[in-house]
Amino acid sequence: MSYESGMAALNLKMTDRVPRTEYSADLHWPLVKAVTGIDTAVEAGRKRASKEFIKKWDYAFMWATPYMLGEHIQKSGFGTSMGHAVFAEGGADYNNELNCPFKTVEEAFAFDPCKTYGNFDQTKLVKEMNALYLKNKEYLGDVTVTMGGTYHTLFSGLIEIFGWEMLLLALGTDAGKFEKVVESYFNWSKQFFEAWAKTDIKVFMSHDDICWSSGPVASPAWYRKTIFPYYKKLWQPLLSAGKKLMFTSDGKYDMFYDDIIKCGAGTLILEPYNDLELFAKKYGKTHGFVGNADTRILLSGTKEDIYKEVERCMKIGKECPGYILAVGNHIPVNTPVENALYYNEAYLELSKR
């Protein structure tokens, strides 16, 4: 399946088996060793082992946002560090640095992202982005679908700039006044979307964490006025160029299914907080959707729990040509290997159409 199954799902074509992908499982080294037999204790074998794992677990696509706008934001000195809890093996991603360049909400209102971060040469951007894409494509070959994308589409860009505390303070103080900051970020961000549209990619991942696990962080009306109209404008060059557009947000954003579909997204990535059945009923024949299996069940559930969770997703997604199974949010390194292996067994048993 692999590449073929991924492209089939993105083009809403039924396959014999429901396709699947995963996030971070190919970096869960004990699991990777158990599946591939390759020694992952030393760095030298890990890249080959990771690729072999992706092949054996038959990823339909490899989730990626290879050009990180956040790097430009942080290099400018006008970006917030909120720290980072331990996720990666050995706590390599732990960060306890906390700082925000904006001391008052008035400073946030006065900030102009477009002016501060500047414009980039389009020809150079296209060349850089295409090189990133081709590097991933060369590494994975026809093992799975590779893609272009950005992590900081719009709202996530604002989080990167202001941090949660200052961002929520600005929205709570005067959401209308903050709109000019959002517009400026859009005007800066669009140059990257325009560049991606000129590359060789077939698939684009637009990531934006617009919600928490409990839902929106601001009024839904504010999103519909201030965020989603810009999505449509950002995505238009990619859609006009014939790229398949996927959208990812953490948290519970199912109240925005209609809005995001109207903006042009062809496939939505759904964490377990979202209503999978609702999406399937409304858009399962016309759009793709990915994920929804609950990582917490793999982390601490029984085999029966894991089986039931896969079964739940299969019952909903199996009738939909664009559904791809995945564990949301990730399969982190503290997931018991035996649970992850059993999850795969349940998938292989239940995914046949």
Secondary structure as GFF3:
##gff-version 3
##sequence-region A 1 353
A	DSSP	alpha_helix	2	10	.	.	.	ID=ss1
A	DSSP	three_ten_helix	25	27	.	.	.	ID=ss2
A	DSSP	alpha_helix	29	36	.	.	.	ID=ss3
A	DSSP	three_ten_helix	43	45	.	.	.	ID=ss4
A	DSSP	alpha_helix	46	56	.	.	.	ID=ss5
A	DSSP	alpha_helix	69	75	.	.	.	ID=ss6
A	DSSP	beta_strand	81	84	.	.	.	ID=ss7
A	DSSP	three_ten_helix	89	91	.	.	.	ID=ss8
A	DSSP	beta_strand	95	99	.	.	.	ID=ss9
A	DSSP	alpha_helix	105	110	.	.	.	ID=ss10
A	DSSP	alpha_helix	113	117	.	.	.	ID=ss11
A	DSSP	alpha_helix	122	140	.	.	.	ID=ss12
A	DSSP	beta_strand	148	150	.	.	.	ID=ss13
A	DSSP	alpha_helix	155	196	.	.	.	ID=ss14
A	DSSP	beta_strand	203	207	.	.	.	ID=ss15
A	DSSP	beta_strand	211	212	.	.	.	ID=ss16
A	DSSP	beta_strand	215	216	.	.	.	ID=ss17
A	DSSP	alpha_helix	220	226	.	.	.	ID=ss18
A	DSSP	alpha_helix	228	240	.	.	.	ID=ss19
A	DSSP	beta_strand	244	248	.	.	.	ID=ss20
A	DSSP	three_ten_helix	254	256	.	.	.	ID=ss21
A	DSSP	alpha_helix	257	263	.	.	.	ID=ss22
A	DSSP	beta_strand	267	270	.	.	.	ID=ss23
A	DSSP	alpha_helix	276	283	.	.	.	ID=ss24
A	DSSP	beta_strand	288	291	.	.	.	ID=ss25
A	DSSP	beta_strand	293	294	.	.	.	ID=ss26
A	DSSP	alpha_helix	295	300	.	.	.	ID=ss27
A	DSSP	alpha_helix	303	317	.	.	.	ID=ss28
A	DSSP	beta_strand	323	324	.	.	.	ID=ss29
A	DSSP	beta_strand	327	328	.	.	.	ID=ss30
A	DSSP	alpha_helix	337	350	.	.	.	ID=ss31
###
